[in-house]
Amino acid sequence: MELSKIDNARFSELKRTIIGITNTMLTSTLKDLEEKELINRIQFNEVPPYVEYSLTDRGKALFLVFEAMAVWGTQYL
């Protein structure tokens, strides 16, 4: 699952798709991306409580760069 292809995802959904990542590493990475305003974190205070993550417009704009790099890499490497 990629945040670039869906509207939002829960922590557990992200963890399942990133094979081998620890809770600590995923938490740290998500916090860093949030501080850089690349993702949004929304906490729902329901029973049970949960958090959803989504890309900001700034984060979505980065995918244009990643796609261009992938095309370049395929063409020249």
Contacts in CASP RR format, 6 or more apart in sequence:
PFRMAT RR
TARGET T0000
AUTHOR 0000-0000-0000
METHOD contacts of the structure
MODEL  1
MELSKIDNARFSELKRTIIGITNTMLTSTLKDLEEKELINRIQFNEVPPY
VEYSLTDRGKALFLVFEAMAVWGTQYL
1 9 0 8 1.000
1 13 0 8 1.000
1 14 0 8 1.000
1 16 0 8 1.000
1 17 0 8 1.000
2 17 0 8 1.000
3 9 0 8 1.000
3 14 0 8 1.000
3 39 0 8 1.000
3 53 0 8 1.000
3 54 0 8 1.000
3 55 0 8 1.000
4 55 0 8 1.000
4 60 0 8 1.000
4 63 0 8 1.000
7 54 0 8 1.000
8 42 0 8 1.000
8 52 0 8 1.000
8 53 0 8 1.000
8 54 0 8 1.000
9 52 0 8 1.000
9 53 0 8 1.000
9 54 0 8 1.000
10 50 0 8 1.000
10 51 0 8 1.000
10 52 0 8 1.000
10 53 0 8 1.000
11 26 0 8 1.000
11 27 0 8 1.000
11 30 0 8 1.000
11 50 0 8 1.000
11 51 0 8 1.000
11 53 0 8 1.000
14 26 0 8 1.000
14 30 0 8 1.000
14 53 0 8 1.000
15 21 0 8 1.000
15 23 0 8 1.000
15 26 0 8 1.000
18 26 0 8 1.000
30 39 0 8 1.000
30 41 0 8 1.000
30 53 0 8 1.000
33 39 0 8 1.000
34 40 0 8 1.000
34 41 0 8 1.000
37 56 0 8 1.000
37 58 0 8 1.000
37 59 0 8 1.000
38 55 0 8 1.000
38 56 0 8 1.000
38 58 0 8 1.000
38 59 0 8 1.000
38 62 0 8 1.000
39 53 0 8 1.000
39 54 0 8 1.000
39 55 0 8 1.000
39 56 0 8 1.000
39 59 0 8 1.000
40 53 0 8 1.000
40 54 0 8 1.000
40 55 0 8 1.000
40 56 0 8 1.000
41 51 0 8 1.000
41 52 0 8 1.000
41 53 0 8 1.000
42 51 0 8 1.000
42 52 0 8 1.000
42 53 0 8 1.000
42 54 0 8 1.000
43 49 0 8 1.000
43 50 0 8 1.000
43 51 0 8 1.000
44 50 0 8 1.000
44 51 0 8 1.000
44 52 0 8 1.000
END
